[in-house]
Amino acid sequence: MKELRRVLVSKAQLESRVEELGAAISRDYEGKELVLIGILKRLLPYSWPT
C-alpha cells in the first residue's frame, strides 16, 4: 500500500461541504421527486435488507 503524502481536504471540511450540499439539494428539490444515478467501476450489486 502506498504511503499518504498529504491530506488535501480535512475531515471537517468534507463533512461541512456534504452538509451544505445536502441542504441545497433538499431546498432545491423540495416537493419534487429526486432520482440519483451513480456509476462506479467494478460495482458489485447488493440489496438493502428489508
URLIN-V416584 format. One record per backbone hydrogen bond with DSSP energy under -1.0 kcal/mol. NH is the residue of the N-H (numbers start at 0). CO is the residue of the C=O. Records with the same first field share a line. If there is no record, write none. Layout:
BEGIN
NH=CO ; CO
END
This chain:
BEGIN
13=9
14=10
15=11
16=12
17=13
18=14
19=15
20=16
21=17
22=18
23=19
24=20
25=21
26=22
27=23
28=24
31=28
42=39
END
